[in-house]
Amino acid sequence: MIIGVAGPYSADTEEQRQLNLDAMNLAAAKLLELGHIPIIGMNAALPVLEKANVPDRYKAIMEISLALINSCDALLLLAESPGANKERDLILAKGRPVFKSIEEIISVK
């Protein structure tokens, strides 16, 4: 399955943002080890935004993230946040599953 990984990214400090991104990447690595294809919208959006001059960075991040998540078969929601909830709602609207843990995904396999 192609599984999007969603969770909070925004935080008050760069250190916390990096910890949030690391948590998503660690979960994605576990999914890959289980034979799935993981996708993280932030991993696609952040390098583009480093080079882009756009007035609304959050809007651009969400547009890129939602475009990627739209192609997923499921979503792993690590924790809620405004952006992660938008990704969750998109997957649910498509009738696709939202998992809250790696263990849930393993039990489906």
C-alpha positions, 0 to 999 in steps of 0.5 A: 500500500501507498501510505501517507504519514501525517503528524504535527510539524509546526512548532515554536522552535526549529528543534521541535520542528525537526523532532516532529519531522524525525518522528514522521520519517521514523514511522515512514522507515518502519512502513518501508521495512514492512513493504509499504511505500511511505509518503510524507507531504512535508518532505516534498514541500520543505525543499521547494519552499526553501527556494520559492518566494510565496506569500503564504507558506502554510497554504503552499505546504498544504497544497503540496501535501494534500496533492501527495496524500490524495494518491495514497491508499491509506494514512498513518496519523501519528498525532493531530494538528491542523494540517494532519487533520486536513490530510486525514479528512481527505483520506476519509472522504475517499473512503480509505483507512486512517491508522493510528499506529504501525501495529494497526497496519501490521494487523491488516496485512 
